[in-house]
Amino acid sequence: MLALAQRNSLCALFALCTLWACPNKPHSPSSAEDRRGSQSSSQAQRFDGASDSISDAATSERAIDAAQRDSGGSSGARRAYNVLYLTIDSLRSDVLHPRGALAAAFGEDPTSFAPTLMALARRGVTYTRAYALSSYTSMSVGGMYGGRMPGELPRDGYFFGEYRPSALMLAERLSALGAHTMAAHAHFYFRRGGSGLEQGFARWEVVPGLVRNQTTDVEVTSDRIEALIERLLGEPAVSAAADRPWFLHAHFMDPHDEYRRHRGAPAPTVARGSRANYLSEVWFTDQHIARLLAFVQQQPWAERTAIIVSADHGESFGEHGHFRHGFYLWEELVRVPWIFVVPGAAARSIDVARSHLDLAPTILDLMGFAPPSDLQGVSLRPELEGAEVPARPVWVDLPQTSDNDRWRARIDGDLSTISRGDNDGTFFVYDLRADPEQRSQLPRTDPRRAAAIERFRAERTRWRDVAPDQWRPAR
């Protein structure tokens, strides 16, 4: 297994350093131990995630109207790319690079546990201060797809929430513009009819036979979802349509708890316990991303494909007395890696705060479509291609659900302002440069605190929350 992993990583790294070229990659099944996963408790039950196909003809009239009204077709003479968007569940930003004065990867060498991702970061445009839209998957992915704060999207009020058909999603916009849209997932929440996130996708597939467990992820799925992605990318709609851009979003689950040690993973020198196992999960996922990228390099469309890698949220390991994710908006929960590898774009690292609110307009722009005016983010394509990078505040949103309170956060330069409650009744203000772990709030006598709260209250009026259509208060 170790030799295979090393071959896969070397193959991917070689491909990344030589313009889209890689020798034939080895394929062999993962070990039974890694594939098996543990059996769940009595809460768990099997879910058959057989292939779901959603016809482009089913795209709503409002998506077509919005595309025709706002896009005007191509965004200009710039080249249009396919977009392969990979997200990794629970991947903290500091797995790849330091967060302020903090060490990367719990004091470990990121190139040991994420060699493929580090190679991508060196080759692409990397945002070292990127923020997810929320602190758990339902809200963060919903916001990514909707191009808005999750609290602004029509939905029910449950933790494993379902978005309503009236929420206009990215895939609906792309399908209405003629793009081919695909998604691959590896968690029961993404089953068709369970989340509402499948709206507009021509191909929406979930790894079959998953355990349904609402408290943890008992599966090991990187091998299965990687094979699923290859199958989607090998379909005629991708290979035979050079003049029709495609978008594929795939979500790797394995760094999500339960954390497991994987055979062949490097031994940590500092991290212990759950942190060590978490890094092993990151390494395992990284190996399968290496395999996927090796496959991509061999395809005729590789040179016209942009690759984006990020995460839906981070992960806590006891910081602020919290473990895993959700429920709060601390930095370790919402700060994520964000890497763009765009053909022709020079590699660089950007240390300015950016938000996944910009994801939908950026993807549209990369695919050759003018971002519509109703999206709240802005396209990052100009700065990906070398333009100036203006500083601007970013927001993170955690609407109240059946399981959590209402939280919002605003990050402006080095200041992080977090509110709790529907009426922003409690504020926490931190200087992230002096206090990257958010251990001590700014004192009430510090004029920066009052100014940050004032700006928070003034700017929050731009967000128009939508009340859930089903509701029960948090327990």
C-alpha positions in Angstrom: 0.0 0.0 0.0 2.8 2.4 0.8 4.6 1.7 -2.5 1.4 2.3 -4.4 0.7 5.5 -2.5 4.2 6.8 -3.2 3.8 6.0 -6.9 0.5 7.8 -7.1 1.8 10.9 -5.4 4.9 11.0 -7.5 2.8 10.6 -10.6 0.6 13.4 -9.7 3.4 15.7 -8.6 5.3 15.0 -11.9 2.1 15.8 -13.8 1.6 19.1 -11.9 5.2 20.2 -12.6 5.1 19.3 -16.3 2.3 20.8 -18.4 -0.6 18.3 -18.0 1.5 15.2 -18.7 1.7 12.0 -16.6 2.6 8.4 -17.3 -0.1 5.8 -16.9 -1.1 5.5 -13.3 -1.3 2.3 -11.4 -4.7 1.0 -10.3 -5.2 -1.4 -7.5 -7.9 -1.9 -4.9 -7.5 -0.3 -1.5 -6.9 -2.7 1.4 -10.0 -4.4 2.8 -9.2 -2.8 6.1 -9.3 0.7 4.6 -12.5 0.0 2.6 -14.4 -1.6 5.3 -15.0 1.1 7.9 -16.6 0.2 11.2 -20.1 -0.9 11.7 -22.5 1.7 13.1 -24.8 1.7 16.1 -28.4 0.9 16.1 -29.1 4.5 14.8 -27.6 3.6 11.5 -29.2 2.0 8.5 -28.2 1.3 4.9 -29.0 3.8 2.2 -28.9 2.8 -1.5 -27.4 5.8 -3.3 -27.9 4.5 -6.9 -27.3 6.9 -9.8 -29.7 9.8 -10.1 -30.0 11.7 -13.4 -31.7 15.0 -13.6 -32.7 16.2 -17.0 -31.7 19.7 -18.2 -35.3 20.0 -19.4 -36.4 20.1 -15.8 -34.4 23.3 -15.1 -36.9 25.9 -14.0 -38.0 28.8 -16.2 -36.7 31.3 -13.6 -33.2 29.9 -14.1 -33.4 30.3 -17.8 -34.9 33.8 -17.5 -32.1 34.8 -15.1 -29.5 33.4 -17.3 -30.8 35.2 -20.4 -31.4 38.5 -18.5 -28.2 38.7 -16.5 -25.5 36.7 -18.3 -25.7 37.9 -21.9 -23.9 34.7 -22.8 -20.1 34.8 -22.8 -18.3 37.1 -20.5 -16.1 38.3 -23.3 -13.2 37.1 -25.4 -11.4 35.4 -22.5 -11.0 31.7 -22.7 -13.7 29.5 -21.2 -12.7 26.5 -19.1 -14.3 23.4 -17.7 -14.3 23.5 -13.9 -13.4 20.5 -11.7 -14.3 21.6 -8.1 -13.1 19.3 -5.3 -14.1 19.9 -1.7 -12.7 17.9 1.3 -15.0 17.6 4.3 -13.6 19.0 7.6 -10.3 20.1 6.1 -8.8 22.9 8.3 -6.8 25.7 6.6 -3.8 25.0 8.8 -3.4 21.5 7.5 -1.8 23.2 4.5 -0.3 26.4 5.8 0.1 28.3 9.1 -2.8 30.3 10.4 -1.2 33.5 11.6 1.4 32.7 14.2 0.2 29.1 14.6 2.1 26.1 13.2 0.7 24.3 10.2 -0.9 20.8 10.6 -0.6 20.7 14.4 3.2 21.1 14.1 3.6 18.5 11.4 5.0 18.9 7.9 2.1 19.4 5.5 4.1 17.9 2.6 4.1 14.6 4.5 0.3 14.4 5.0 -0.9 16.3 2.0 1.8 16.1 -0.7 -0.7 16.4 -3.6 -2.5 19.3 -2.2 0.7 21.1 -1.4 1.9 20.5 -5.0 -1.3 22.1 -6.2 -0.9 25.0 -3.9 2.6 25.7 -5.2 1.4 25.5 -8.7 -1.8 27.5 -8.4 -3.2 30.6 -6.8 -3.7 29.9 -3.1 -5.8 31.9 -0.6 -4.3 31.5 2.8 -7.2 33.4 4.5 -10.2 31.8 2.9 -13.5 31.4 4.7 -16.4 28.9 4.3 -19.9 30.3 4.4 -20.7 28.3 7.6 -19.4 25.7 10.0 -21.1 22.6 8.8 -21.9 21.0 5.4 -25.6 21.7 4.9 -25.3 25.4 5.4 -21.9 25.8 3.7 -22.6 23.8 0.6 -26.1 25.4 0.3 -24.5 28.8 0.4 -21.8 27.8 -2.2 -24.5 26.6 -4.6 -26.9 29.4 -3.9 -24.3 32.2 -4.1 -25.8 33.7 -1.0 -25.6 33.5 2.7 -27.3 30.3 3.8 -29.8 32.2 5.9 -31.1 34.0 2.8 -32.0 30.7 1.0 -35.5 29.1 1.3 -35.1 26.0 3.4 -36.6 24.1 6.3 -35.4 24.7 9.8 -33.6 21.4 10.5 -29.9 20.7 11.0 -29.8 18.3 8.1 -31.7 20.9 6.2 -33.5 20.7 2.9 -33.4 23.6 0.4 -36.5 24.5 -1.4 -37.0 24.5 -5.2 -37.3 28.3 -5.1 -33.7 28.6 -4.1 -31.9 29.3 -7.4 -28.7 27.2 -7.4 -25.5 27.4 -9.4 -26.1 24.2 -11.4 -29.5 25.6 -12.5 -27.8 28.7 -13.8 -25.1 26.7 -15.6 -27.5 24.2 -17.1 -29.7 27.1 -18.4 -26.6 28.5 -20.1 -25.9 25.2 -21.9 -23.2 23.8 -19.6 -23.1 20.2 -18.6 -23.3 19.8 -14.8 -22.2 16.8 -12.6 -21.8 16.1 -8.9 -20.4 13.1 -6.9 -21.0 12.7 -3.2 -20.3 10.2 -0.5 -22.7 10.9 2.4 -26.3 9.9 2.9 -27.4 13.6 3.3 -26.8 14.1 -0.4 -29.3 11.5 -1.5 -31.7 12.9 -4.0 -34.7 14.4 -2.3 -32.9 14.8 1.0 -31.0 18.1 0.7 -32.5 19.9 -2.3 -28.9 20.6 -3.4 -29.3 18.5 -6.5 -31.3 21.2 -8.3 -30.1 21.8 -11.8 -27.5 19.0 -12.0 -27.7 16.9 -15.1 -25.8 14.1 -13.3 -26.1 13.8 -9.5 -24.6 10.6 -8.0 -24.0 9.4 -4.5 -21.8 6.4 -3.6 -24.2 3.5 -3.1 -24.7 1.5 0.0 -23.8 4.2 2.5 -24.6 3.9 6.2 -27.2 6.5 7.4 -25.9 7.9 10.7 -26.7 11.4 11.8 -23.9 11.6 14.5 -20.8 10.6 12.6 -19.4 9.2 9.3 -18.6 5.5 9.7 -17.6 5.1 6.1 -14.3 5.1 4.2 -15.1 6.3 0.7 -12.2 8.1 -1.0 -11.5 5.1 -3.3 -15.2 4.8 -4.2 -15.8 8.4 -4.9 -12.6 8.7 -6.9 -13.8 5.9 -9.2 -17.2 7.5 -9.4 -15.6 10.8 -10.5 -13.6 9.0 -13.2 -16.7 7.4 -14.5 -18.6 10.7 -14.7 -15.6 12.3 -16.5 -15.5 9.4 -19.0 -19.1 9.8 -20.1 -19.8 11.0 -23.7 -21.3 14.3 -22.5 -17.7 15.2 -21.2 -15.5 13.6 -23.8 -17.5 14.4 -27.0 -18.4 18.0 -26.3 -15.3 20.2 -26.8 -17.5 23.3 -27.3 -19.7 22.7 -24.3 -18.1 23.5 -20.9 -18.7 21.2 -18.0 -18.8 21.6 -14.2 -18.2 18.8 -11.8 -18.3 19.2 -8.0 -17.1 16.2 -5.9 -17.1 16.1 -2.2 -14.5 13.8 -0.4 -15.7 12.8 3.0 -12.9 10.8 4.8 -11.4 13.5 7.0 -14.8 13.7 8.7 -15.0 11.9 12.0 -14.7 9.0 12.7 -11.0 9.5 12.3 -9.0 6.4 11.3 -5.4 5.4 10.9 -4.7 4.2 7.3 -2.1 1.6 6.4 0.9 3.4 4.8 0.2 6.8 6.3 3.3 8.6 7.6 3.7 8.5 11.4 3.3 12.0 13.0 6.1 13.4 15.0 4.0 15.8 17.2 0.3 15.1 16.8 -1.3 12.4 18.9 -4.7 10.7 19.3 -7.5 12.1 17.2 -5.3 14.7 15.6 -2.9 12.0 14.4 -5.8 9.9 13.0 -7.3 13.0 11.4 -4.0 13.7 9.5 -4.0 10.0 8.4 -7.5 10.6 6.9 -6.2 13.7 5.2 -3.3 11.7 3.8 -5.6 8.9 2.6 -7.8 11.4 0.8 -4.8 13.1 -0.7 -3.6 9.8 -2.2 -6.9 9.4 -4.0 -6.9 13.0 -5.2 -3.5 12.2 -6.6 -5.0 9.3 -8.5 -7.8 11.5 -9.8 -5.4 14.2 -11.0 -3.3 11.6 -12.8 -6.4 10.5 -14.6 -7.3 14.1 -15.5 -3.8 14.7 -16.9 -4.3 12.0 -19.5 -7.6 13.4 -20.9 -7.7 15.5 -24.1 -9.7 18.3 -22.2 -7.1 18.6 -19.4 -5.4 21.7 -20.8 -8.7 23.6 -20.8 -9.9 22.6 -17.3 -9.6 24.7 -14.2 -9.2 22.9 -10.9 -10.4 24.3 -7.6 -9.8 22.7 -4.2 -11.4 23.8 -0.9 -13.4 22.5 2.0 -16.9 22.9 3.3 -15.7 23.8 6.8 -12.9 23.2 9.3 -12.6 21.0 12.4 -12.2 21.5 16.1 -10.0 19.4 18.4 -10.8 20.9 21.8 -10.3 24.5 20.9 -12.9 26.6 22.8 -14.0 23.4 24.4 -15.5 22.1 21.2 -14.9 19.0 19.1 -15.7 18.2 15.4 -17.7 21.0 13.7 -20.9 23.0 13.5 -22.6 25.1 16.3 -20.0 27.9 16.4 -18.0 30.1 14.1 -14.5 30.0 15.5 -11.6 30.3 13.1 -10.7 26.6 13.2 -14.2 25.8 12.1 -14.6 28.2 9.2 -11.2 28.9 7.8 -10.4 26.6 5.0 -7.9 26.0 2.2 -8.7 27.4 -1.2 -6.6 26.6 -4.3 -7.1 27.5 -7.9 -5.2 25.9 -10.7 -6.2 27.8 -13.8 -4.4 27.3 -17.1 -2.1 30.2 -17.8 -2.5 31.8 -14.3 0.8 32.3 -12.5 1.3 30.7 -9.2 1.0 33.0 -6.2 -0.2 33.1 -2.6 -2.8 35.7 -1.5 -3.0 36.6 2.1 -6.2 38.6 1.9 -9.5 37.4 3.4 -11.9 35.9 0.8 -15.2 34.1 1.1 -16.9 31.2 -0.6 -19.6 33.8 -1.4 -17.4 34.5 -4.4 -17.3 30.9 -5.6 -20.5 30.9 -7.8 -19.6 34.1 -9.8 -16.0 32.9 -10.1 -17.1 29.5 -11.6 -19.5 31.2 -14.0 -16.7 33.6 -15.1 -14.1 30.8 -15.5 -16.6 28.9 -17.7 -17.1 32.0 -19.9 -20.4 33.3 -18.5 -20.9 36.8 -17.1 -21.9 36.4 -13.4 -25.5 37.5 -12.9 -26.3 40.6 -10.9 -28.3 38.9 -8.2 -25.2 37.0 -6.9 -23.8 38.7 -3.9 -20.2 37.7 -4.3 -17.8 38.9 -7.0 -15.7 36.9 -9.5 -12.1 36.3 -8.4 -11.0 35.6 -12.0 -9.3 39.0 -12.5 -7.1 38.5 -9.4 -6.5 34.8 -10.3 -5.1 36.2 -13.5 -2.8 38.7 -11.8 -5.0 41.8 -11.0 -4.7 43.7 -7.8 -6.3 42.1 -4.7 -8.4 44.6 -2.8 -9.1 44.0 0.9 -12.7 43.7 1.9 -14.6 42.2 4.8 -16.1 38.7 4.6 -19.0 37.2 6.5 -19.8 33.8 7.8 -23.3 32.7 8.6 -24.9 30.0 10.8 -28.7 30.3 10.9 -30.6 28.9 13.8 -31.8 25.4 13.2 -33.3 22.6 15.2 -29.9 21.9 16.8 -28.0 25.2 17.0 -28.3 28.9 17.9 -28.0 31.8 15.6 -24.4 33.0 14.9 -22.8 35.4 12.5 -19.2 36.5 12.0 -17.5 39.4 10.1 -13.8 39.3 9.4 -12.3 42.7 8.5 -8.6 42.8 8.2 -7.2 41.4 11.5 -10.5 41.9 13.4 -13.0 39.1 13.8 -16.4 40.1 15.1 -18.8 37.3 16.1 -22.4 37.7 17.3 -24.7 35.2 18.9 -28.5 35.4 18.9 -31.1 36.6 16.4 -30.8 40.2 17.7 -27.0 40.1 17.9 -27.2 40.3 21.6 -23.8 39.0 22.4 -20.6 40.1 20.7 -17.1 38.6 20.7 -14.3 40.7 19.1 -10.8 39.4 18.5 -7.5 40.6 17.0 -6.5 37.7 14.8 -3.0 38.9 14.3 -2.2 39.2 18.0 -4.5 36.3 19.1 -5.0 33.8 16.2 -6.5 31.3 18.6 -9.2 33.7 19.7 -8.5 33.2 23.4 -9.0 36.7 24.6 -11.6 39.2 23.5 -10.6 42.9 22.9 -11.4 44.7 26.2 -14.4 47.0 26.2 -12.1 50.0 26.6 -10.4 49.2 23.3 -12.0 51.6 20.7 -11.5 49.0 18.0 -14.1 46.8 19.7 -16.9 49.5 19.6 -16.0 50.4 16.0 -16.1 46.8 14.9 -19.5 46.2 16.5 -20.8 49.4 14.9 -19.6 48.3 11.4 -21.1 44.9 12.0 -24.5 46.2 12.8 -24.5 48.7 9.9 -23.4 46.1 7.3 -25.6 43.3 8.5 -28.6 45.0 7.0 -27.5 44.0 3.6 -28.3 40.3 4.4 -32.0 39.5 4.0 -32.8 36.4 6.1 -35.5 34.0 5.0 -37.5 32.4 7.8 -37.5 28.5 7.5 -40.8 27.1 6.4 -40.6 24.3 9.0 -39.3 25.0 12.4 -38.8 23.8 15.9 -36.5 25.6 18.3 -33.0 24.4 19.2 -32.9 21.8 22.0 
